[in-house]
């Protein structure tokens, strides 16, 4: 699974992305796994949107396949 962080999520993670060697995970499981050991990232992930292979994930129980590309997008402000 290839994870790409954007904006505040990248700042909290300290990296622009990671490769995660995991089986299929639900969106909630993925958030917990990504935030493990990083309190700042855990807080940001709670408000982030996930795009899986370009499609938004709206259900926390949705299964994300192990080979997916996941974009982690924090809420954006501006106009």
Steps between C-alpha positions, in 0.01 A plus 500: 500500500646836400402787730550864397453776756408855402531839676447476878493120487850497348617748765360283781641180348840657438508342153317538170406135483567143600461150366301282732545125484161389622210291389160650433402748773186696579530879489492508883769233526717692254464823698594320823800335337627821343460696823659241729774667700433847355249697705510802266422283197225315687328832566529611139383165360174534690397787271665385177330370191634186338506448126557142393614470141343842443161426658392645836443263791195605699449189714744428785431128452582508127773252410809644336684239290865432577618620157313832509635851470365709789511881508458655846347846468446729797219754486599801294406859569511790265314627205 
